[in-house]
């Protein structure tokens, strides 16, 4: 899942810490590039299944159009208010489009787990409610970088 993180080894998270962090956080920032080279960053809720980050994106968004042209993406999930509390994970790679677009609730066994995780984490529900405007993107990261400033010795 991860490339070797060369810088900041002393503040990087362990695989278990990354997994726990991604399971508890709700919001990520997704960076894409449009066909004319303009960068775009937008916030989304997500679900983490232990291997892939699942993004539920509006299909009529700039993000969706950018990813249809070029599926490469960088995603940051971060947390912390004070400098010594900052921690986060950057995941990068290419997304896969999974299920129908927009999502109406057709049976896709591959979406059972991410939809259950997403509905529980973000809405406190047992099942996903589909609005006919969103669809699923799966990022199985090619590279992962993490930081946890709480690991910096104080003093």
DRENTORKOL-3810 file (N, C-alpha, C; in nm, 4 decimals):
REM DRENTORKOL-3810
@n.u->0.0818; n.v->-0.1194; n.w->0.0000; ca.u->0.0000; ca.v->0.0000; ca.w->0.0000; c.u->0.0862; c.v->0.1258; c.w->0.0000
@n.u->0.1981; n.v->0.1255; n.w->0.0668; ca.u->0.2718; ca.v->0.2497; ca.w->0.0814; c.u->0.4096; c.v->0.2413; c.w->0.0192
@n.u->0.4527; n.v->0.3536; n.w->-0.0332; ca.u->0.5926; ca.v->0.3688; ca.w->-0.0716; c.u->0.6689; c.v->0.3954; c.w->0.0569
@n.u->0.7973; n.v->0.3744; n.w->0.0550; ca.u->0.8781; ca.v->0.4084; ca.w->0.1707; c.u->0.8821; c.v->0.5595; c.w->0.1838
@n.u->0.8487; n.v->0.6061; n.w->0.3006; ca.u->0.8480; ca.v->0.7499; ca.w->0.3261; c.u->0.9888; c.v->0.7913; c.w->0.3651
@n.u->1.0502; n.v->0.8735; n.w->0.2819; ca.u->1.1905; ca.v->0.9082; ca.w->0.3027; c.u->1.2104; c.v->1.0180; c.w->0.4059
@n.u->1.1237; n.v->1.1184; n.w->0.4019; ca.u->1.1398; ca.v->1.2287; ca.w->0.4955; c.u->1.0454; c.v->1.2112; c.w->0.6139
@n.u->1.0882; n.v->1.2568; n.w->0.7277; ca.u->1.0010; ca.v->1.2589; ca.w->0.8435; c.u->0.9685; c.v->1.1228; c.w->0.9013
@n.u->1.0640; n.v->1.0304; n.w->0.8938; ca.u->1.0373; ca.v->0.8958; ca.w->0.9452; c.u->0.9953; c.v->0.8973; c.w->1.0917
@n.u->1.0517; n.v->0.9877; n.w->1.1686; ca.u->1.0202; ca.v->0.9879; ca.w->1.3119; c.u->0.8787; c.v->1.0355; c.w->1.3401
@n.u->0.8172; n.v->1.1071; n.w->1.2458; ca.u->0.6803; ca.v->1.1539; ca.w->1.2692; c.u->0.5781; c.v->1.0802; c.w->1.1816
@n.u->0.6217; n.v->0.9849; n.w->1.1021; ca.u->0.5260; ca.v->0.9120; ca.w->1.0197; c.u->0.4422; c.v->0.8184; c.w->1.1057
@n.u->0.3215; n.v->0.7929; n.w->1.0591; ca.u->0.2321; ca.v->0.7018; ca.w->1.1294; c.u->0.2644; c.v->0.5579; c.w->1.0897
@n.u->0.2374; n.v->0.4669; n.w->1.1794; ca.u->0.2486; ca.v->0.3246; ca.w->1.1485; c.u->0.1285; c.v->0.2852; c.w->1.0612
@n.u->0.1345; n.v->0.1705; n.w->0.9940; ca.u->0.0177; ca.v->0.1258; ca.w->0.9172; c.u->-0.1102; c.v->0.1176; c.w->1.0010
@n.u->-0.0996; n.v->0.0704; n.w->1.1259; ca.u->-0.2181; ca.v->0.0628; ca.w->1.2123; c.u->-0.2700; c.v->0.2019; c.w->1.2474
@n.u->-0.1792; n.v->0.2970; n.w->1.2697; ca.u->-0.2210; ca.v->0.4348; ca.w->1.2992; c.u->-0.2891; c.v->0.4981; c.w->1.1779
@n.u->-0.2347; n.v->0.4723; n.w->1.0580; ca.u->-0.2967; ca.v->0.5249; ca.w->0.9359; c.u->-0.4365; c.v->0.4673; c.w->0.9207
@n.u->-0.4507; n.v->0.3375; n.w->0.9400; ca.u->-0.5801; ca.v->0.2722; ca.w->0.9268; c.u->-0.6813; c.v->0.3321; c.w->1.0251
@n.u->-0.6433; n.v->0.3450; n.w->1.1513; ca.u->-0.7341; ca.v->0.4010; ca.w->1.2517; c.u->-0.7698; c.v->0.5458; c.w->1.2195
@n.u->-0.6709; n.v->0.6246; n.w->1.1779; ca.u->-0.6933; ca.v->0.7652; ca.w->1.1449; c.u->-0.7926; c.v->0.7781; c.w->1.0294
@n.u->-0.7732; n.v->0.7009; n.w->0.9227; ca.u->-0.8615; ca.v->0.7102; ca.w->0.8065; c.u->-1.0019; c.v->0.6585; c.w->0.8371
@n.u->-1.0137; n.v->0.5644; n.w->0.9283; ca.u->-1.1467; ca.v->0.5151; ca.w->0.9651; c.u->-1.2239; c.v->0.6180; c.w->1.0481
@n.u->-1.1529; n.v->0.7015; n.w->1.1255; ca.u->-1.2234; ca.v->0.7955; ca.w->1.2137; c.u->-1.2502; c.v->0.9313; c.w->1.1491
@n.u->-1.1671; n.v->0.9735; n.w->1.0561; ca.u->-1.1854; ca.v->1.1049; ca.w->0.9946; c.u->-1.2992; c.v->1.1012; c.w->0.8936
@n.u->-1.3582; n.v->1.2159; n.w->0.8688; ca.u->-1.4736; ca.v->1.2233; ca.w->0.7807; c.u->-1.4428; c.v->1.2952; c.w->0.6491
@n.u->-1.3633; n.v->1.4019; n.w->0.6545; ca.u->-1.3454; ca.v->1.4885; ca.w->0.5374; c.u->-1.2055; c.v->1.4766; c.w->0.4802
@n.u->-1.1993; n.v->1.4721; n.w->0.3481; ca.u->-1.0714; ca.v->1.4732; ca.w->0.2778; c.u->-1.0727; c.v->1.5860; c.w->0.1755
@n.u->-0.9545; n.v->1.6184; n.w->0.1246; ca.u->-0.9407; ca.v->1.7172; ca.w->0.0176; c.u->-0.8841; c.v->1.6437; c.w->-0.1037
@n.u->-0.9554; n.v->1.6569; n.w->-0.2152; ca.u->-0.9228; ca.v->1.5824; ca.w->-0.3363; c.u->-0.8679; c.v->1.6788; c.w->-0.4403
@n.u->-0.7462; n.v->1.6513; n.w->-0.4894; ca.u->-0.6819; ca.v->1.7363; ca.w->-0.5900; c.u->-0.6822; c.v->1.6651; c.w->-0.7247
@n.u->-0.7308; n.v->1.7381; n.w->-0.8263; ca.u->-0.7346; ca.v->1.6885; ca.w->-0.9638; c.u->-0.6740; c.v->1.7949; c.w->-1.0547
@n.u->-0.6564; n.v->1.7567; n.w->-1.1819; ca.u->-0.6058; ca.v->1.8518; ca.w->-1.2817; c.u->-0.6984; c.v->1.8450; c.w->-1.4031
@n.u->-0.7424; n.v->1.9624; n.w->-1.4503; ca.u->-0.8316; ca.v->1.9678; ca.w->-1.5658; c.u->-0.7519; c.v->1.9488; c.w->-1.6952
@n.u->-0.8207; n.v->1.9227; n.w->-1.8062; ca.u->-0.7507; ca.v->1.9015; ca.w->-1.9342; c.u->-0.6598; c.v->2.0179; c.w->-1.9742
@n.u->-0.6930; n.v->2.1405; n.w->-1.9313; ca.u->-0.6085; ca.v->2.2548; ca.w->-1.9672; c.u->-0.4988; c.v->2.2806; c.w->-1.8634
@n.u->-0.4840; n.v->2.1892; n.w->-1.7668; ca.u->-0.3765; ca.v->2.1993; ca.w->-1.6689; c.u->-0.4099; c.v->2.2741; c.w->-1.5410
@n.u->-0.5333; n.v->2.3242; n.w->-1.5282; ca.u->-0.5712; ca.v->2.3962; ca.w->-1.4060; c.u->-0.5934; c.v->2.2976; c.w->-1.2917
@n.u->-0.5304; n.v->2.3214; n.w->-1.1779; ca.u->-0.5537; ca.v->2.2345; ca.w->-1.0618; c.u->-0.6874; c.v->2.2674; c.w->-0.9970
@n.u->-0.7423; n.v->2.1691; n.w->-0.9292; ca.u->-0.8680; ca.v->2.1874; ca.w->-0.8570; c.u->-0.8604; c.v->2.1059; c.w->-0.7294
@n.u->-0.9009; n.v->2.1653; n.w->-0.6173; ca.u->-0.9054; ca.v->2.0946; ca.w->-0.4896; c.u->-1.0433; c.v->2.1150; c.w->-0.4299
@n.u->-1.1048; n.v->2.0081; n.w->-0.3859; ca.u->-1.2359; ca.v->2.0167; ca.w->-0.3230; c.u->-1.2472; c.v->1.9175; c.w->-0.2093
@n.u->-1.3328; n.v->1.9494; n.w->-0.1140; ca.u->-1.3537; ca.v->1.8642; ca.w->0.0026; c.u->-1.4649; c.v->1.7637; c.w->-0.0229
@n.u->-1.4477; n.v->1.6440; n.w->0.0309; ca.u->-1.5471; ca.v->1.5371; ca.w->0.0196; c.u->-1.5469; c.v->1.4536; c.w->0.1465
@n.u->-1.6600; n.v->1.3928; n.w->0.1762; ca.u->-1.6625; ca.v->1.2869; ca.w->0.2746; c.u->-1.6164; c.v->1.1591; c.w->0.2070
@n.u->-1.5671; n.v->1.0641; n.w->0.2860; ca.u->-1.5121; ca.v->0.9409; ca.w->0.2298; c.u->-1.5326; c.v->0.8249; c.w->0.3259
@n.u->-1.5042; n.v->0.7058; n.w->0.2762; ca.u->-1.4987; ca.v->0.5852; ca.w->0.3590; c.u->-1.3665; c.v->0.5154; c.w->0.3292
@n.u->-1.3084; n.v->0.4552; n.w->0.4296; ca.u->-1.1838; ca.v->0.3789; ca.w->0.4178; c.u->-1.2143; c.v->0.2346; c.w->0.4551
@n.u->-1.1813; n.v->0.1404; n.w->0.3678; ca.u->-1.2105; ca.v->-0.0003; ca.w->0.3949; c.u->-1.0875; c.v->-0.0802; c.w->0.4379
@n.u->-0.9773; n.v->-0.0106; n.w->0.4644; ca.u->-0.8543; ca.v->-0.0778; ca.w->0.5038; c.u->-0.7573; c.v->-0.0946; c.w->0.3891
@n.u->-0.8065; n.v->-0.0790; n.w->0.2661; ca.u->-0.7240; ca.v->-0.0921; ca.w->0.1461; c.u->-0.7440; c.v->0.0248; c.w->0.0503
@n.u->-0.8684; n.v->0.0690; n.w->0.0389; ca.u->-0.9027; ca.v->0.1743; ca.w->-0.0575; c.u->-0.9808; c.v->0.2866; c.w->0.0091
@n.u->-0.9638; n.v->0.4054; n.w->-0.0459; ca.u->-1.0410; ca.v->0.5225; ca.w->-0.0061; c.u->-1.1558; c.v->0.5345; c.w->-0.1054
@n.u->-1.2785; n.v->0.5394; n.w->-0.0553; ca.u->-1.3986; ca.v->0.5470; ca.w->-0.1382; c.u->-1.4549; c.v->0.6877; c.w->-0.1303
@n.u->-1.4666; n.v->0.7527; n.w->-0.2455; ca.u->-1.5148; ca.v->0.8905; ca.w->-0.2554; c.u->-1.6509; c.v->0.8889; c.w->-0.3230
@n.u->-1.7483; n.v->0.9579; n.w->-0.2636; ca.u->-1.8838; ca.v->0.9647; ca.w->-0.3185; c.u->-1.9002; c.v->1.1049; c.w->-0.3762
@n.u->-1.8785; n.v->1.1160; n.w->-0.5063; ca.u->-1.8691; ca.v->1.2455; ca.w->-0.5732; c.u->-1.9917; c.v->1.2763; c.w->-0.6583
@n.u->-2.0261; n.v->1.4030; n.w->-0.6638; ca.u->-2.1309; ca.v->1.4473; ca.w->-0.7559; c.u->-2.0797; c.v->1.4258; c.w->-0.8986
@n.u->-2.1618; n.v->1.3649; n.w->-0.9818; ca.u->-2.1181; ca.v->1.3311; ca.w->-1.1176; c.u->-2.1178; c.v->1.4518; c.w->-1.2115
@n.u->-2.1825; n.v->1.5585; n.w->-1.1736; ca.u->-2.1813; ca.v->1.6801; ca.w->-1.2557; c.u->-2.0912; c.v->1.7855; c.w->-1.1922
@n.u->-1.9774; n.v->1.7407; n.w->-1.1450; ca.u->-1.8818; ca.v->1.8313; ca.w->-1.0808; c.u->-1.7557; c.v->1.8435; c.w->-1.1654
@n.u->-1.6802; n.v->1.9474; n.w->-1.1384; ca.u->-1.5513; ca.v->1.9638; ca.w->-1.2058; c.u->-1.4596; c.v->1.8465; c.w->-1.1711
@n.u->-1.4639; n.v->1.8021; n.w->-1.0464; ca.u->-1.3811; ca.v->1.6893; ca.w->-1.0027; c.u->-1.4082; c.v->1.5678; c.w->-1.0908
@n.u->-1.5361; n.v->1.5342; n.w->-1.1096; ca.u->-1.5747; ca.v->1.4171; ca.w->-1.1881; c.u->-1.5241; c.v->1.4305; c.w->-1.3316
@n.u->-1.5459; n.v->1.5487; n.w->-1.3905; ca.u->-1.5011; ca.v->1.5725; ca.w->-1.5283; c.u->-1.3493; c.v->1.5619; c.w->-1.5383
@n.u->-1.2784; n.v->1.6212; n.w->-1.4419; ca.u->-1.1321; ca.v->1.6129; ca.w->-1.4424; c.u->-1.0861; c.v->1.4676; c.w->-1.4373
@n.u->-1.1474; n.v->1.3884; n.w->-1.3493; ca.u->-1.1048; ca.v->1.2493; ca.w->-1.3316; c.u->-1.1432; c.v->1.1619; c.w->-1.4500
@n.u->-1.2485; n.v->1.1956; n.w->-1.5207; ca.u->-1.2830; ca.v->1.1234; ca.w->-1.6439; c.u->-1.1738; c.v->1.1445; c.w->-1.7486
@n.u->-1.1157; n.v->1.2643; n.w->-1.7497; ca.u->-1.0080; ca.v->1.2962; ca.w->-1.8441; c.u->-0.8745; c.v->1.2361; c.w->-1.7991
@n.u->-0.8466; n.v->1.2472; n.w->-1.6687; ca.u->-0.7193; ca.v->1.2009; ca.w->-1.6127; c.u->-0.7491; c.v->1.1475; c.w->-1.4726
@n.u->-0.7466; n.v->1.0165; n.w->-1.4523; ca.u->-0.7873; ca.v->0.9584; ca.w->-1.3244; c.u->-0.6868; c.v->0.9735; c.w->-1.2104
@n.u->-0.5745; n.v->1.0404; n.w->-1.2362; ca.u->-0.4761; ca.v->1.0586; ca.w->-1.1284; c.u->-0.5265; c.v->1.1605; c.w->-1.0274
@n.u->-0.4987; n.v->1.1312; n.w->-0.9008; ca.u->-0.5523; ca.v->1.2131; ca.w->-0.7928; c.u->-0.4566; c.v->1.2112; c.w->-0.6743
@n.u->-0.4607; n.v->1.3193; n.w->-0.5969; ca.u->-0.3952; ca.v->1.3242; ca.w->-0.4666; c.u->-0.5018; c.v->1.3632; c.w->-0.3656
@n.u->-0.5022; n.v->1.2944; n.w->-0.2520; ca.u->-0.6030; ca.v->1.3175; ca.w->-0.1489; c.u->-0.5315; c.v->1.3386; c.w->-0.0159
@n.u->-0.5731; n.v->1.4411; n.w->0.0576; ca.u->-0.5180; ca.v->1.4668; ca.w->0.1906; c.u->-0.6302; c.v->1.4587; c.w->0.2930
@n.u->-0.6027; n.v->1.3856; n.w->0.4002; ca.u->-0.6900; ca.v->1.3796; ca.w->0.5170; c.u->-0.6042; c.v->1.4307; c.w->0.6315
@n.u->-0.6487; n.v->1.5372; n.w->0.6982; ca.u->-0.5664; ca.v->1.5918; ca.w->0.8058; c.u->-0.6517; c.v->1.6349; c.w->0.9234
@n.u->-0.5841; n.v->1.6588; n.w->1.0353; ca.u->-0.6525; ca.v->1.6927; ca.w->1.1592; c.u->-0.5552; c.v->1.7671; c.w->1.2493
@n.u->-0.6096; n.v->1.8427; n.w->1.3418; ca.u->-0.5290; ca.v->1.9131; ca.w->1.4406; c.u->-0.5509; c.v->2.0624; c.w->1.4336
@n.u->-0.5482; n.v->2.1244; n.w->1.5486; ca.u->-0.5676; ca.v->2.2691; ca.w->1.5562; c.u->-0.4345; c.v->2.3383; c.w->1.5842
@n.u->-0.3680; n.v->2.2986; n.w->1.6885; ca.u->-0.2384; ca.v->2.3559; ca.w->1.7230; c.u->-0.1274; c.v->2.2817; c.w->1.6496
@n.u->-0.0151; n.v->2.3489; n.w->1.6275; ca.u->0.0963; ca.v->2.2924; ca.w->1.5511; c.u->0.1367; c.v->2.1536; c.w->1.6016
@n.u->0.1498; n.v->2.1385; n.w->1.7318; ca.u->0.1927; ca.v->2.0116; ca.w->1.7892; c.u->0.0899; c.v->1.9009; c.w->1.7807
@n.u->-0.0315; n.v->1.9320; n.w->1.7320; ca.u->-0.1380; ca.v->1.8325; ca.w->1.7175; c.u->-0.1569; c.v->1.7873; c.w->1.5726
@n.u->-0.0892; n.v->1.8544; n.w->1.4773; ca.u->-0.1141; ca.v->1.8272; ca.w->1.3363; c.u->-0.0774; c.v->1.6839; c.w->1.3003
@n.u->-0.1659; n.v->1.6220; n.w->1.2250; ca.u->-0.1415; ca.v->1.4874; ca.w->1.1738; c.u->-0.2228; c.v->1.4701; c.w->1.0468
@n.u->-0.1762; n.v->1.3818; n.w->0.9614; ca.u->-0.2487; ca.v->1.3627; ca.w->0.8370; c.u->-0.1888; c.v->1.2533; c.w->0.7508
@n.u->-0.2611; n.v->1.2266; n.w->0.6426; ca.u->-0.2211; ca.v->1.1251; ca.w->0.5465; c.u->-0.2471; c.v->1.1801; c.w->0.4069
@n.u->-0.1495; n.v->1.1643; n.w->0.3177; ca.u->-0.1673; ca.v->1.1955; ca.w->0.1765; c.u->-0.1634; c.v->1.0638; c.w->0.1003
@n.u->-0.2651; n.v->1.0424; n.w->0.0165; ca.u->-0.2746; ca.v->0.9218; ca.w->-0.0652; c.u->-0.2787; c.v->0.9664; c.w->-0.2107
@n.u->-0.2065; n.v->0.8968; n.w->-0.2969; ca.u->-0.2103; ca.v->0.9331; ca.w->-0.4384; c.u->-0.2118; c.v->0.8080; c.w->-0.5251
@n.u->-0.2636; n.v->0.8264; n.w->-0.6448; ca.u->-0.2757; ca.v->0.7177; ca.w->-0.7404; c.u->-0.3816; c.v->0.7528; c.w->-0.8422
@n.u->-0.4444; n.v->0.6528; n.w->-0.8992; ca.u->-0.5506; ca.v->0.6721; ca.w->-0.9977; c.u->-0.6804; c.v->0.6119; c.w->-0.9455
@n.u->-0.7903; n.v->0.6808; n.w->-0.9698; ca.u->-0.9200; ca.v->0.6315; ca.w->-0.9249; c.u->-0.9809; c.v->0.5373; c.w->-1.0276
@n.u->-1.0670; n.v->0.4502; n.w->-0.9776; ca.u->-1.1524; ca.v->0.3655; ca.w->-1.0595; c.u->-1.2953; c.v->0.4127; c.w->-1.0371
@n.u->-1.3759; n.v->0.4118; n.w->-1.1410; ca.u->-1.5174; ca.v->0.4448; ca.w->-1.1322; c.u->-1.5909; c.v->0.3137; c.w->-1.1066
@n.u->-1.6677; n.v->0.3072; n.w->-0.9979; ca.u->-1.7314; ca.v->0.1817; ca.w->-0.9577; c.u->-1.8832; c.v->0.2010; c.w->-0.9482
@n.u->-1.9568; n.v->0.1133; n.w->-1.0141; ca.u->-2.1023; ca.v->0.1202; ca.w->-1.0102; c.u->-2.1570; c.v->0.2132; c.w->-1.1163
@n.u->-2.2874; n.v->0.2289; n.w->-1.1160; ca.u->-2.3490; ca.v->0.3156; ca.w->-1.2157; c.u->-2.3298; c.v->0.4625; c.w->-1.1778
@n.u->-2.3340; n.v->0.5483; n.w->-1.2774; ca.u->-2.3137; ca.v->0.6919; ca.w->-1.2537; c.u->-2.4232; c.v->0.7694; c.w->-1.3264
@n.u->-2.5049; n.v->0.8388; n.w->-1.2500; ca.u->-2.5078; ca.v->0.8481; ca.w->-1.1039; c.u->-2.5638; c.v->0.7201; c.w->-1.0391
@n.u->-2.5314; n.v->0.7053; n.w->-0.9124; ca.u->-2.5691; ca.v->0.5856; ca.w->-0.8364; c.u->-2.7171; c.v->0.5909; c.w->-0.8002
@n.u->-2.7891; n.v->0.4845; n.w->-0.8371; ca.u->-2.9318; ca.v->0.4766; ca.w->-0.8062; c.u->-2.9645; c.v->0.3613; c.w->-0.7130
@n.u->-2.8650; n.v->0.2781; n.w->-0.6829; ca.u->-2.8866; ca.v->0.1677; ca.w->-0.5904; c.u->-2.8897; c.v->0.0310; c.w->-0.6548
@n.u->-2.8512; n.v->0.0207; n.w->-0.7839; ca.u->-2.8403; ca.v->-0.1123; ca.w->-0.8456; c.u->-2.7497; c.v->-0.1996; c.w->-0.7599
@n.u->-2.7677; n.v->-0.3292; n.w->-0.7703; ca.u->-2.6869; ca.v->-0.4224; ca.w->-0.6922; c.u->-2.5451; c.v->-0.4293; c.w->-0.7486
@n.u->-2.4495; n.v->-0.3911; n.w->-0.6656; ca.u->-2.3064; ca.v->-0.4027; ca.w->-0.6959; c.u->-2.2402; c.v->-0.4560; c.w->-0.5692
@n.u->-2.2168; n.v->-0.5874; n.w->-0.5604; ca.u->-2.1569; ca.v->-0.6434; ca.w->-0.4388; c.u->-2.0288; c.v->-0.5713; c.w->-0.3966
@n.u->-1.9528; n.v->-0.5196; n.w->-0.4930; ca.u->-1.8283; ca.v->-0.4484; ca.w->-0.4622; c.u->-1.8534; c.v->-0.3223; c.w->-0.3793
@n.u->-1.9755; n.v->-0.2698; n.w->-0.3857; ca.u->-2.0087; ca.v->-0.1474; ca.w->-0.3127; c.u->-2.0734; c.v->-0.1735; c.w->-0.1767
@n.u->-2.1002; n.v->-0.2988; n.w->-0.1436; ca.u->-2.1658; ca.v->-0.3293; ca.w->-0.0163; c.u->-2.0884; c.v->-0.2738; c.w->0.1034
@n.u->-1.9604; n.v->-0.3029; n.w->0.1107; ca.u->-1.8799; ca.v->-0.2589; ca.w->0.2255; c.u->-1.8618; c.v->-0.1070; c.w->0.2272
@n.u->-1.8167; n.v->-0.0435; n.w->0.1175; ca.u->-1.7988; ca.v->0.1021; ca.w->0.1255; c.u->-1.9292; c.v->0.1772; c.w->0.1539
@n.u->-2.0410; n.v->0.1300; n.w->0.0997; ca.u->-2.1676; ca.v->0.2002; ca.w->0.1260; c.u->-2.2104; c.v->0.1837; c.w->0.2710
@n.u->-2.1889; n.v->0.0651; n.w->0.3278; ca.u->-2.2220; ca.v->0.0444; ca.w->0.4690; c.u->-2.1345; c.v->0.1326; c.w->0.5581
@n.u->-2.0027; n.v->0.1349; n.w->0.5291; ca.u->-1.9101; ca.v->0.2181; ca.w->0.6076; c.u->-1.9439; c.v->0.3663; c.w->0.5951
@n.u->-1.9700; n.v->0.4117; n.w->0.4733; ca.u->-1.9991; ca.v->0.5528; ca.w->0.4469; c.u->-2.1277; c.v->0.5961; c.w->0.5166
@n.u->-2.2335; n.v->0.5154; n.w->0.5035; ca.u->-2.3620; ca.v->0.5493; ca.w->0.5649; c.u->-2.3514; c.v->0.5542; c.w->0.7168
@n.u->-2.2803; n.v->0.4594; n.w->0.7756; ca.u->-2.2658; ca.v->0.4562; ca.w->0.9216; c.u->-2.1832; c.v->0.5742; c.w->0.9713
@n.u->-2.0697; n.v->0.5988; n.w->0.9076; ca.u->-1.9791; ca.v->0.7048; ca.w->0.9541; c.u->-2.0382; c.v->0.8444; c.w->0.9362
@n.u->-2.0986; n.v->0.8686; n.w->0.8220; ca.u->-2.1405; ca.v->1.0048; ca.w->0.7902; c.u->-2.2862; c.v->1.0369; c.w->0.8219
@n.u->-2.3713; n.v->0.9347; n.w->0.8306; ca.u->-2.5133; ca.v->0.9603; ca.w->0.8536; c.u->-2.5721; c.v->0.8818; c.w->0.9706
@n.u->-2.4921; n.v->0.7920; n.w->1.0297; ca.u->-2.5438; ca.v->0.7101; ca.w->1.1388; c.u->-2.6507; c.v->0.6123; c.w->1.0924
@n.u->-2.6458; n.v->0.5725; n.w->0.9657; ca.u->-2.7449; ca.v->0.4813; ca.w->0.9079; c.u->-2.6841; c.v->0.3448; c.w->0.8804
@n.u->-2.7705; n.v->0.2444; n.w->0.8688; ca.u->-2.7262; ca.v->0.1088; ca.w->0.8360; c.u->-2.7111; c.v->0.0874; c.w->0.6866
@n.u->-2.7784; n.v->0.1702; n.w->0.6068; ca.u->-2.7764; ca.v->0.1527; ca.w->0.4616; c.u->-2.7651; c.v->0.2883; c.w->0.3933
@n.u->-2.7124; n.v->0.2859; n.w->0.2752; ca.u->-2.6921; ca.v->0.4057; ca.w->0.1935; c.u->-2.8245; c.v->0.4543; c.w->0.1355
@n.u->-2.8414; n.v->0.5852; n.w->0.1327; ca.u->-2.9539; ca.v->0.6471; ca.w->0.0645; c.u->-2.8969; c.v->0.7118; c.w->-0.0622
@n.u->-2.9507; n.v->0.6754; n.w->-0.1785; ca.u->-2.8986; ca.v->0.7246; ca.w->-0.3063; c.u->-2.9831; c.v->0.8415; c.w->-0.3551
@n.u->-2.9162; n.v->0.9462; n.w->-0.3997; ca.u->-2.9882; ca.v->1.0661; ca.w->-0.4435; c.u->-2.9883; c.v->1.0847; c.w->-0.5953
@n.u->-2.9249; n.v->0.9930; n.w->-0.6681; ca.u->-2.9233; ca.v->1.0031; ca.w->-0.8130; c.u->-2.8340; c.v->1.1141; c.w->-0.8659
@n.u->-2.7464; n.v->1.1684; n.w->-0.7792; ca.u->-2.6549; ca.v->1.2756; ca.w->-0.8198; c.u->-2.5087; c.v->1.2375; c.w->-0.7989
@n.u->-2.4839; n.v->1.1387; n.w->-0.7144; ca.u->-2.3484; ca.v->1.0985; ca.w->-0.6772; c.u->-2.3137; c.v->0.9626; c.w->-0.7359
@n.u->-2.1837; n.v->0.9337; n.w->-0.7402; ca.u->-2.1355; ca.v->0.8009; ca.w->-0.7793; c.u->-2.0014; c.v->0.7764; c.w->-0.7102
@n.u->-1.9564; n.v->0.6517; n.w->-0.7156; ca.u->-1.8387; ca.v->0.6092; ca.w->-0.6405; c.u->-1.7095; c.v->0.6132; c.w->-0.7214
@n.u->-1.6064; n.v->0.6623; n.w->-0.6534; ca.u->-1.4689; ca.v->0.6584; ca.w->-0.7020; c.u->-1.3888; c.v->0.5799; c.w->-0.5986
@n.u->-1.3049; n.v->0.4882; n.w->-0.6448; ca.u->-1.2196; ca.v->0.4115; ca.w->-0.5539; c.u->-1.0744; c.v->0.4477; c.w->-0.5800
@n.u->-1.0050; n.v->0.4877; n.w->-0.4748; ca.u->-0.8614; ca.v->0.5122; ca.w->-0.4824; c.u->-0.7919; c.v->0.4050; c.w->-0.4001
@n.u->-0.7222; n.v->0.3156; n.w->-0.4690; ca.u->-0.6333; ca.v->0.2216; ca.w->-0.4015; c.u->-0.4954; c.v->0.2837; c.w->-0.4178
@n.u->-0.4442; n.v->0.3452; n.w->-0.3114; ca.u->-0.3259; ca.v->0.4308; ca.w->-0.3259; c.u->-0.2012; c.v->0.3578; c.w->-0.3739
@n.u->-0.1294; n.v->0.4276; n.w->-0.4601; ca.u->0.0016; ca.v->0.3818; ca.w->-0.5049; c.u->0.1103; c.v->0.4349; c.w->-0.4120
@n.u->0.0833; n.v->0.5485; n.w->-0.3470; ca.u->0.1780; ca.v->0.6082; ca.w->-0.2529; c.u->0.1009; c.v->0.6665; c.w->-0.1355
@n.u->0.1572; n.v->0.6506; n.w->-0.0162; ca.u->0.0979; ca.v->0.7049; ca.w->0.1060; c.u->0.2083; c.v->0.7716; c.w->0.1860
@n.u->0.1817; n.v->0.8941; n.w->0.2268; ca.u->0.2728; ca.v->0.9683; ca.w->0.3137; c.u->0.1932; c.v->1.0119; c.w->0.4357
@n.u->0.2530; n.v->1.0061; n.w->0.5531; ca.u->0.1809; ca.v->1.0445; ca.w->0.6742; c.u->0.2696; c.v->1.1265; c.w->0.7660
@n.u->0.2038; n.v->1.1980; n.w->0.8576; ca.u->0.2749; ca.v->1.2763; ca.w->0.9566; c.u->0.1894; c.v->1.2857; c.w->1.0815
@n.u->0.2552; n.v->1.2900; n.w->1.1945; ca.u->0.1890; ca.v->1.3066; ca.w->1.3235; c.u->0.2818; c.v->1.3875; c.w->1.4121
@n.u->0.2574; n.v->1.5184; n.w->1.4167; ca.u->0.3448; ca.v->1.6091; ca.w->1.4916; c.u->0.3407; c.v->1.5823; c.w->1.6413
@n.u->0.2432; n.v->1.5050; n.w->1.6867; ca.u->0.2396; ca.v->1.4703; ca.w->1.8287; c.u->0.3594; c.v->1.3835; c.w->1.8671
@n.u->0.4284; n.v->1.3262; n.w->1.7651; ca.u->0.5453; ca.v->1.2425; ca.w->1.7893; c.u->0.6746; c.v->1.3243; c.w->1.8014
@n.u->0.6665; n.v->1.4546; n.w->1.7769; ca.u->0.7861; ca.v->1.5395; ca.w->1.7898; c.u->0.8125; c.v->1.5603; c.w->1.9380
@n.u->0.9337; n.v->1.5301; n.w->1.9826; ca.u->0.9655; ca.v->1.5485; ca.w->2.1242; c.u->0.9411; c.v->1.6931; c.w->2.1680
@n.u->0.8741; n.v->1.7096; n.w->2.2796; ca.u->0.8466; ca.v->1.8424; ca.w->2.3342; c.u->0.9603; c.v->1.8805; c.w->2.4289
@n.u->0.9930; n.v->2.0076; n.w->2.4279; ca.u->1.0948; ca.v->2.0465; ca.w->2.5255; c.u->1.1894; c.v->2.1473; c.w->2.4807
END
